[in-house]
Amino acid sequence: MTKLLVVETSPRGQYSVSRNMTRRFVQDWLAAHPDGEVIERDLMDAGLEFVNAAWLQAYFTPAQHHSPEMANELRLSDELVAELLAADYIVIATPVYNYNVPAVLKAWIDHIVRKGLTLGFDGRGLITGKKATVLIASGGIYTEGSPIQNRDIASQYLRLILGVIGIKDVTFVAGGGAKAVDLGEETMEGFVEKLGADLAQAASV
């Protein structure tokens, strides 16, 4: 059974463009993979904490020497890594804040980039043979030809990180100009529909 891991990051619920993009993508993915299983990881409800001194101490201590407290520090990180390793296909849906990803997504990344688990001690990514799609909703438009294309830090960063852990097959669906929905210039349904062909294509592989 093919497993799809969906990582959601927006705090806006039904008003989130990226979450509405996800719903459309998952609908198309299930149509293309009727026997597939969807695992949802909503980072707004995950209880993620930023990496701190106690976490780092546990991280740099060999597992056989972990105290119960150290094991507890890494419990959620271990769960997130296992979830990622078990998936065949990963979808990350995110808004863009000040040209980059939300802090909660950066926190998830810090928890899943783990030496010996997702990243080899030689610097090579250990997650191979998987595909990823990144769904990005942004107020600005950063696609090729845009005068602010060089500000597209979010997609550059996510492509880099996914590549570092070994995921090279990455598709981006850019929902630029999403502020039109917030300003009432366009409906949510109409905005997502414009991305329909790109979402369907990404979901069909």
FENTALIN-V893671 format. One record per pair of residues at least 24 apart in sequence whose ideal C-beta (glycine too) atoms are under 10 Angstrom apart, sorted by the first residue. I is the first residue (numbers start at 0). J is the second residue. Records with the same first field share a line. If there is no record, write none. Layout:
I: J  J
//
This chain:
0: 32  34  35  36  87
1: 28  31  32  34  35  36  37  86  87  88
2: 32  35  36  37  38  82  85  86  87  88  89
3: 28  29  32  35  36  37  38  39  86  87  88  89  90  130  132  202
4: 36  37  38  39  40  79  82  83  84  85  86  87  88  89  90  91  129  131
5: 37  38  39  40  41  86  88  89  90  91  92  132  134
6: 38  39  40  41  42  45  79  82  83  86  89  90  91  92  93  104  107  108  111  131  133  134
7: 39  40  41  42  43  44  45  90  91  92  93  103  104  134
8: 40  41  42  43  91  92  93  94  96  100  101  102  103  104  105  106  107
9: 41  42  43  92  93  94  101  103  104  136
10: 42  43  94  101  103
11: 43  94  136  181
12: 43
13: 187
14: 180  181  187
15: 43  92  93  94  136  177  180  187
16: 92  94  134  135  136  137  138  174  176  177  178  179  180  181  187  190  191  194
17: 91  92  93  94  95  101  133  134  135  136  137  172  174  177
18: 92  93  94  134  136  187
19: 92  134  136  174  177  180  187  188  190  191  194
20: 90  92  93  134  135  136  172  174  177  187  190  191  194  195  197  198
21: 90  91  92  93  132  134  136  191  198
22: 92  191  198
23: 134  172  188  191  192  194  195  198  199  202
24: 90  92  132  134  172  191  194  195  197  198  199  201  202
25: 90  92  198  202
26: 198  199  202
27: 195  198  199  200  201  202  203
28: 88  90  132  198  199  201  202  203  204
29: 202
30: 199  202  203
31: 199  202  203  204
32: 87  88  202  203  204
35: 87  88
36: 85  86  87
37: 86  88  90
38: 82  83  85  86  89
39: 90
40: 78  79  82  83  86  89  91  107
41: 103
42: 79  91  93  101  102  103  104  106  107
43: 101  103
45: 75  78  79  103  106  107  110
46: 75
47: 75  76  79  102  103  104  105  106  107  109  110
48: 72  75  76  106  110
49: 102  103  105  106  109  110
50: 76  105  106  109  110
54: 109  110
58: 109  110  113  114
59: 114
61: 115
62: 115
73: 110  113
75: 110
76: 107  109  110  111  112  113  116
77: 110  113  116
78: 110
79: 107  108  110  111  113  117
80: 110  111  112  113  116  117  126  164
81: 111  116
82: 111
83: 107  110  111  113  116  117  126  129  164  166
84: 111  116  117  125  126  129
86: 126  129  130  131
87: 128  129  130
88: 129  130  131  132  168  201  202  204
89: 126  129  130  131  132  133  161  166  169
90: 130  131  132  133  134  170  172  201  202
91: 131  132  133  134  135  157  160  161  169  171
92: 132  133  134  135  136  172  174
93: 133  134  135  136  137  153  154  157
94: 134  135  136  137  138  153  174  177
95: 135  136  137  138  139  141  150  151  152  153  154  173  174  175  177
96: 137  138  153
97: 150  152  153
98: 137  139  141  147  149  150  151  152  153  155  156
99: 150  151  152  153  154  155  156  157
100: 133  135  152  153  154  156  157  160
101: 153
104: 153  156  157  160
105: 156  160
108: 156  157  160  161  163  164
109: 160
111: 160  164
112: 160  163  164
113: 164
116: 164
117: 163  164  165  166
118: 163  164  165
119: 164  165
122: 163
123: 163  164  165
124: 160  161  162  163  164  165  166  167
125: 164  165
126: 161  163  164  165  166  167
127: 164  165  166  167  168
128: 165  166  167  168
129: 161  164  165  166  167  168  169
130: 166  167  168  169  170  201  204
131: 157  158  161  162  166  167  168  169  170  171  201
132: 168  169  170  171  172  197  198  200  201  202  204
133: 157  158  161  169  170  171  172  173  201
134: 170  171  172  173  174  194  197  198  201
135: 171  172  173  174  175  177
136: 172  173  174  175  176  177  178  180  190  191  194
137: 173  174  175  176  177  178
138: 175  176  177  178  179  180  181  182
139: 175  176  177  178
140: 173  174  175  176  177  178
141: 173  175
142: 171  173  175  176
145: 175
147: 175
151: 175
168: 204
170: 197  200  201  202  204
171: 197  201
172: 196  197  198  200  201  202
173: 197
174: 198
//
